[in-house]
Amino acid sequence: MKKGASIKAAQARIAKIDAELEVLSHDASIAWLPYRYCTSACFDTIASYVANGRVDSFKEAVNLLEQEISMANMKQEMKAAAYYGARSGKL
């Protein structure tokens, strides 16, 4: 598959997913859920928290998810700082 064709295929998949997400965002069963958490990754993560007994409420699940997102962002920033520090010789 050529690069242009694979990009167009990916764009088509993204458009389809966006359309499905738009439909789901109006679904009454999840209308109470903030848009930020209406992704399959968030659903999977929150479901795993519940299944593994890490949380007892949605509020706890959201707080834990936000903590883990924040920690992942900090790790990424630390890696970037270490990389650029090593390249510049300032470490």
Secondary structure, DSSP 8 states (H G I E B T S, - for coil): --HHHHHHHHHHHHHHHHHHHHHHHT-TTTTTS-GGG-SHHHHHHHHHHHHTTS-SSHHHHHHHHHHHHHHHHHHHHHHHHHHHHHHHT--
